[in-house]
Amino acid sequence: THEEMLAHLDRVTARAPWVVRATLGRSQQDREIPSLVFTREGLADPAAIRALDRPIVWLIGQQHGNEPAGGEAMLPLAAALADGELKPLLDRVTVVIVPRANPDGAEAFTRTTANGLDANRDHLLLTLPEVRAIHAKMAELPPDIVVDAHEYQVAGTWLAKFGGLQKADAMLLYATHPAVPKEVAGLAETAYIPAIEAAFRPHGLTWFWYHT
């Protein structure tokens, strides 16, 4: 539930006071859209964080309310960055986690926000308060990398369309919008995807390109 998610974030920040918990804004049904900011120094001021001159990584979960895996994944990630095995990364990067970008959709287990619009299709027009809240914070802490975690069906439409199950353990897609600098796409191809492949291989996991 929304309350359980907020309680988990409170527990993380209670034992790791250098993690800054903030509210990006409120959803259409007045639920908090929480975020966590991770710096080695425990900074809250955006100007001071930018002055660190470290890459800023944004991790966003559950833009689609009926895809909980992305949001759930953010919770152990937050704990690992706060005081676990990933904490040493904060010597090199700043991390912003938005575990539940669409709290109304998550509570109702629907893809869309409360007014029936898709948050993940609103990042140009910015008509939804949930999306505007994210972009307002991104203006303060401009991301060098954004990881947007979604969830896909293993069966469902795969059975209906193809008579089979989705085989890959994960589906990946880097930004293909023509405004994205080619250097960013190149970095995805030469560093990001190979790193995921290397992490998957010892566990026998596979990936394929995301497509619909």
N, C-alpha and C positions, 0 to 999 in steps of 0.2 A: 504494500500500500504506500501511498504518498507519505504518510506519517512514519512508517517503518524506514523508508529511504532517508527522510530527514533525520531520524534518530541515529541512523548509521553514520551520517556525515557529522553529526554532533559528537559521536563517540570518537571518530577519527581526530577531530580538531581538539577534543578534550585531552587526548594523550599526546598530541603533537601541536603545541601552541604556535609553532612557526608556520603552520598551514592556515591560510586566511579564508574563512567562510564568508561568502557574500550572497546577496539576493540580487539577481540580474533584473528581476521585475516580477510582475504577477500575470498569471494566465487569465484568460477570458472568464473563467469561473473562480478567479481570485485565489488560485493556488500559487505558492512560492515557486519561482524558478531558481534553484540554488546553483551556486558555483563554488569551486575550491581553487585557490591560487597557491601554487607550490613554488617557493623560492628557498634557497639555502638560508637566506637571511631572515625569512619570515616577513617580507615586505608586503605592505598593503597599498602604498601610494603608487599609482600607475607610472608617474614620471620617474620615481626611484627605480621601479622595476625595469622600465625601458633603459635607464641609465646603466644597468648591469651589462647591457650589450650582449646578452645571451639569446640564442634562438628561443622564440616563444611557440610552444606546441599546444594546440587546442585539441581536446578529446571530447567529443559530443556523442551522447547516447540518446536513444529513444525520441528522435524527431517524429517517428511514426509510433503512435501509442500502442499498437498491437504487435510491436517488435521488441519485446522486453530484453532479449539477449544483450543488445548493445548497452542498455542502461544498467543491467545487472553486472556486465563486465567492468563498468566504470567503478563499482564499489570496491572490489579487491584491488584494482589498480590504484585507487585513492589510498587505501591502507598501505600498499607496498611502497608508494612514493612518500607517504608521511613518515613512516618509521620502519619500513621493511626493506626488502632486497633491492628495490629500485631507488631508494633515497640517494645513493651516490650520484645518480644522474643529475641531481639538482646542482652539482658543481658545474654542469655544462649547459643546462637548459632550464627555462622556466616553463611550468606546465599549468594550464588552465583546464579544469574538468567541469563539464556541464553534464551531470549524469542523466537528467531527465528533462529534455528540452520541450516536451509536450506533456505536461503533467495532467491536463484534462483528458487527453486521448489515452494516456496510460491508465488513468483511473477507470475510464469507460471501456478500455480495451478496444479502441477504435484507431484506425490509421490516422484520421484527421484530427484537427483541433475541434474545439467545442462548436464552432460555427460551420463545420463541415469542409473546411479548406485544408489543403495539404501544406504543412509548414515547409516541407522540403522542396516545394515549388514556388516559394515566396522570397527567395534571397535576392531578387532584383527589385521587385515592386515594394517589398517590406510593408505589406498591408496588415500583417498579423502582429499583435503585441508581443507574442512569444519570440518571433523572429527579430522584431525591432530591438528587443531586449538583448539578444545575442550580439547584434551588430553594434549596438551602442557600446558594449564592453569591448568588442573587437576594435572599435575606434580608439579606445584607451590602451589596449594591449594588442597591437596588430599581430596576427599570427604569421609565423613563417611556415608552419605546417598545420593543417587541419586533418584530423582523423575522425570521420563521421561513421559511427558504427550502426549498422542495420542488421536485420534478420530476414532470412528468406525461407521459403517453404521447401521441405525435403520431399513432400508428397503433393497433396492438393492439386494444383493446376498441372504439375508434372505428370501425374497419373492421367488426368483428363486429356491432356494434349498429346502425350508421348507414350502412355502406357507403362511408365517406369518411374524410378525414383531418382532424385538428384544425387549424383555420385560424390561430388567434391565436398570436402569438409568446410571449405571457405570459398567465397567468391570475392574477387578484388577488382577495383576499378579506380584508376587515378583520374584527376581532372582532365577533361578533354575539351573544355570550352576554348574557343580560339583566342580569348583574351589572356589565357594562362601562358606565361612565358615558357618558351620551349625548354629553357634550362630546368624549369621545375619538373616538366614531364620527363626530361632526360634523367633527372635525379631519381624519380620514381622507378624508372626502368633499370637504372644501373646500381641503385643502392637499396631502395625500399623493398621492391619485389624480391630481389635476391636474398635480402636479410630474412624475409618471411619464409622463403623456401628453405633456407638453411635451418631456421628454427623448427619448421614443420618436419623436416626429413627424419630426425631421430625418433619421432613419435609416429611415423607412418602416416602422417596427415597429407592431404592433397588440396590443391586449390585450382580454380578455373576463373576465367574472366567473367565478371558480372554482365549479364545481358538479359533482356526481356523480349 
